[in-house]
Amino acid sequence: MSQKSKTVLVVGASRGLGLALAEEWLGRGFQVIATMRNKPEGLEALAARFPGALELERVDTAEAETVRALRQRLDGRRVDILFINAGIARAIELSPVQAKEKDFLDMMLVNALAPVRTAEILRDLVPAGGTIAIMTSELGSIAHANGSWQLYSSSKAALNMLMKGYATQHDHDGHTLLLVAPGWVRTEMGGSQAILSIEQSIPLVVDMIEANRGKPGLRYVDRFNQSLPW
Ligand SMILES: NC(=O)c1ccc[n+]([C@@H]2O[C@H](COP(=O)([O-])OP(=O)(O)OC[C@H]3O[C@@H](n4cnc5c(N)ncnc54)[C@H](OP(=O)(O)O)[C@@H]3O)[C@@H](O)[C@H]2O)c1
């Protein structure tokens, strides 16, 4: 199959790592469907550079009906790689007694429940042999936890656990399932102190996705294709 005939759907591609994923796959000759909540300048500029190869869609993963509407619009399409990137970080330095409950609940919705629900709604667009990847974090590892960003980390650990359940429930799909840890990257979320540029992370993430193609089952994995401890 030529790269040209392959389609990747990136959910949450308006900026940061999601926008970079869309750009990387466009550069590798893929058809890219990229979702946003509002009209971001970055995606519009990218669409102008790759006419026809980039399709823009609107999805808010916290609102399941917007994901279902996308599923309807994509009826009859095949998605070779579904990459669910959308995520938020709130109250990052705060403990459970300091944080606002709403900040924690928002992270549990957007970072844990919504990605797996999005995978559930869109999974039948992905043929056997295809890939569903979700952006988690190194911070989602309970084994490696050191107390930093503890509320955010908890939401990513919950995502990892929910994906374990998903993998068991859908083990006949023949999908490669990846929980992706991209490293600490300079984006709005990662901040200026982060150790990696986007260019030092995202091409490796896409290489890693490619290296796992056609290998069914669930992995929690970093950009170097190393498995991480749960
Ligand atoms: N940067 C890091 O160091 C790092 C490390 C590990 C993991 N991650 C994970 O990587 C992913 C991307 O992070 P980033 O650093 O690129 O963050 P970012 O710059 O803050 O971008 C977050 C992206 O998620 C989208 N998003 C947030 N809530 C959404 C929702 N409800 N529905 C749809 N889209 C939504 C945002 O869209 P809007 O523009 O509409 O807000 C934006 O495109 C996240 O899952 C994050 O947890 C990041």
The ligand as a Tripos MOL2 file, in Angstrom:
@<TRIPOS>MOLECULE
LIG
   48    52     1     0     0
SMALL
NO_CHARGES

@<TRIPOS>ATOM
      1 N1          4.1140   18.7830   26.2420 N.am      1 LIG1
      2 C1          4.5200   17.7810   26.9970 C.2       1 LIG1
      3 O1          5.6070   17.8100   27.5890 O.2       1 LIG1
      4 C2          3.6840   16.5380   27.1300 C.ar      1 LIG1
      5 C3          4.2680   15.4430   27.7900 C.ar      1 LIG1
      6 C4          3.5350   14.2700   27.9200 C.ar      1 LIG1
      7 C5          2.2730   14.1950   27.3880 C.ar      1 LIG1
      8 N2          1.7130   15.2770   26.7700 N.ar      1 LIG1
      9 C6          0.3600   15.1270   26.2210 C.3       1 LIG1
     10 O2          0.4000   15.4160   24.8400 O.3       1 LIG1
     11 C7         -0.8670   15.9270   24.4200 C.3       1 LIG1
     12 C8         -0.6650   17.2510   23.7220 C.3       1 LIG1
     13 O3         -0.0050   18.1320   24.6300 O.3       1 LIG1
     14 P1          0.6140   19.5350   24.1970 P.3       1 LIG1
     15 O4          1.8390   19.6650   24.9880 O.co2     1 LIG1
     16 O5          0.6420   19.6780   22.7380 O.co2     1 LIG1
     17 O6         -0.4680   20.5130   24.8670 O.3       1 LIG1
     18 P2         -1.1220   21.8830   24.3490 P.3       1 LIG1
     19 O7         -0.1050   22.6680   23.6050 O.co2     1 LIG1
     20 O8         -1.7670   22.4550   25.5380 O.co2     1 LIG1
     21 O9         -2.2280   21.3740   23.2890 O.3       1 LIG1
     22 C9         -3.3190   20.6170   23.7420 C.3       1 LIG1
     23 C10        -4.1560   20.2340   22.5580 C.3       1 LIG1
     24 O10        -5.2820   19.4530   23.0140 O.3       1 LIG1
     25 C11        -6.4630   20.0570   22.5180 C.3       1 LIG1
     26 N3         -7.5850   19.8370   23.4210 N.ar      1 LIG1
     27 C12        -7.6460   20.0750   24.7400 C.ar      1 LIG1
     28 N4         -8.8640   19.7470   25.2190 N.ar      1 LIG1
     29 C13        -9.5810   19.2790   24.1570 C.ar      1 LIG1
     30 C14       -10.8960   18.7950   23.9990 C.ar      1 LIG1
     31 N5        -11.7640   18.7160   25.0260 N.pl3     1 LIG1
     32 N6        -11.3040   18.4090   22.7690 N.ar      1 LIG1
     33 C15       -10.4620   18.4910   21.7120 C.ar      1 LIG1
     34 N7         -9.2070   18.9600   21.7900 N.ar      1 LIG1
     35 C16        -8.7680   19.3560   23.0170 C.ar      1 LIG1
     36 C17        -6.1230   21.5380   22.3970 C.3       1 LIG1
     37 O11        -7.0590   22.1780   21.5700 O.3       1 LIG1
     38 P3         -7.4790   23.7620   21.7880 P.3       1 LIG1
     39 O12        -6.4860   24.5450   20.9810 O.co2     1 LIG1
     40 O13        -8.8640   23.8430   21.2580 O.co2     1 LIG1
     41 O14        -7.3830   24.0580   23.2580 O.co2     1 LIG1
     42 C18        -4.7230   21.4240   21.8030 C.3       1 LIG1
     43 O15        -4.7860   21.1140   20.4290 O.3       1 LIG1
     44 C19        -1.7190   16.0030   25.6770 C.3       1 LIG1
     45 O16        -2.5130   14.8350   25.7810 O.3       1 LIG1
     46 C20        -0.6840   16.0380   26.7830 C.3       1 LIG1
     47 O17        -1.2190   15.5890   28.0100 O.3       1 LIG1
     48 C21         2.4020   16.4460   26.6280 C.ar      1 LIG1
@<TRIPOS>BOND
     1     1     2 1
     2     2     3 2
     3     2     4 1
     4     4     5 ar
     5     4    48 ar
     6     5     6 ar
     7     6     7 ar
     8     7     8 ar
     9     8     9 1
    10     8    48 ar
    11     9    10 1
    12     9    46 1
    13    10    11 1
    14    11    12 1
    15    11    44 1
    16    12    13 1
    17    13    14 1
    18    14    15 2
    19    14    16 1
    20    14    17 1
    21    17    18 1
    22    18    19 2
    23    18    20 1
    24    18    21 1
    25    21    22 1
    26    22    23 1
    27    23    24 1
    28    23    42 1
    29    24    25 1
    30    25    26 1
    31    25    36 1
    32    26    27 ar
    33    26    35 ar
    34    27    28 ar
    35    28    29 ar
    36    29    30 ar
    37    29    35 ar
    38    30    31 1
    39    30    32 ar
    40    32    33 ar
    41    33    34 ar
    42    34    35 ar
    43    36    37 1
    44    36    42 1
    45    37    38 1
    46    38    39 2
    47    38    40 1
    48    38    41 1
    49    42    43 1
    50    44    45 1
    51    44    46 1
    52    46    47 1
@<TRIPOS>SUBSTRUCTURE
     1 LIG1         1 GROUP 0 **** ****
